[in-house]
Amino acid sequence: MSDTAATADWRRRHALGLPAGSVRALLALGVVGTVCGLLVRAPDEAPPEALESLLFVVLGHYFAARAQAPADASAGPPPLWLPRGSVRLLLIAGLVGVGVIVMRQEGAASQRGVVTLVLAFAFVLGLLLTRVTGWLQRRIGGTSRVLEDMRAIVGIAAVGALALHAFFHVLPDAATVGVGRLGLEQGLAALVGFYFGSRS
């Protein structure tokens, strides 16, 4: 197949004639950008519930989908014609940048917006850990189930504790054990987010 035919082929297949993944990239950048903007503007307020929930759905789906995307040129250019990995880098940089801004504000540790950032960071940290461990295993030439077992046990225990707390309120509140409004409940939720990030 000629280059012209391959170009025409991917343009006919994907929405708006954009490279594969471009619409997802625009949606992800839009959702993350909106949440980040709201957190910078009013860090003591949680983003709207729908946007906060959507943030984690979008991050999870986008990172998982892009990790599995073929790197083959016949599939067309990367999303939005940007170098491969650029959109993911922009998403992470946006969250990290906003985290730094929010944490530098006086009393930021007790602000509600920090909870959203902590959960997003836990997910991204899981993603990064998986990439690093995968790279190390390829260099060493072996695999080990130990890390997988540890992540699974921690994730299952965290969900179990969250379920018990949801029904019976067994966990101490953030005022007793925690930092600002970040208590055990948010910490356990972050561990679950970390697990899903590490499996994306």
C-alpha positions, 0 to 999 in steps of 0.5 A: 500500500502506498503512503497516499493510500495509507494516509487516506485509509486512516483519515476515512476510519477515524472521527473528524479525519483526525489521527486515531485517539485524537478525540480521546486526547482532546476529551482527556485534556479538556476534563483534566484541564477543567479540574486543574483550573477549578482546583487552582481557582478554589482549592478549598472546594471539591470540583463538581462530583460529575467532573471529579468522577469523570477525571478518574474514568478518563485517566484510567481509560486514556492511559490504558488505551494509549499503552496498547496503541500500536506504534506502527506507522500504517495506523497513522500519526499519533493523536493530534499529530503530537509526538508519541506520549506527549498527551500523557506527559501533558496530563501528568505535568498538569496534575503535578503542576496544580498539586505544587500550586495547591500545596504551596498555598497556606493551609492547603493540607486541609483543603478538599481539592487536595483529596482529588489530587491525591487520588489522581497522583496515586493512579499516576504513580501506579502507572509510573511504577509499572513502566519502571518495573517493566523496564527493569524486568526487561533489562534483568531478563526475568519476571517475579510475581512478588510485586504482583502479589504485594499489589494485589493483597494491598488492593484487596485489603484496601477495598475490604476496609473501605467496604467495612467502613461504608457499612459500619463506619469502622475507620477513624475520621481525618481529625483523629488519624490523618493530615488535614482532610486526608484520612485513612479513607482517602488513603485506602481509596488512593491505594485502590487507585494506585493498583488500577494505575499500576495495571493500566 
